[in-house]
Amino acid sequence: MCIVLWLNEESKMSTITIDDKEYKLDDLSDRQKGLAHHCIDLQRKIINTQKDLEQLITCKNAYSNDLVADIKKQEEPQAAE
């Protein structure tokens, strides 16, 4: 099953597509509209969580790289003065 949620210019859901068949949100029952709204809300949360995860991984890698560089620098023989 494939569900595609489309947004109009006002960022309000206007249609959903399920298994290549398009449905107007206005034609759905209240329960179906509620389920569709849950799907779009969760879709947004997944996208935002993926972005957050990418940022966290990038920051973790930066700290890891900084730690490794700092340790390697400490292990270098001291230059004669």
Residue pairs with C-beta under 8 A, 6 or more apart in sequence:
1 18
1 19
2 17
2 18
2 19
2 20
3 16
3 17
3 18
3 39
4 16
4 17
4 18
5 13
5 16
5 17
5 36
5 39
5 40
5 43
6 13
6 14
6 15
6 16
6 17
7 13
7 14
7 40
8 14
13 25
13 36
13 37
13 40
14 24
14 25
15 22
15 23
15 24
15 25
16 22
16 23
16 25
16 28
16 36
16 39
17 23
25 33
25 36
28 36
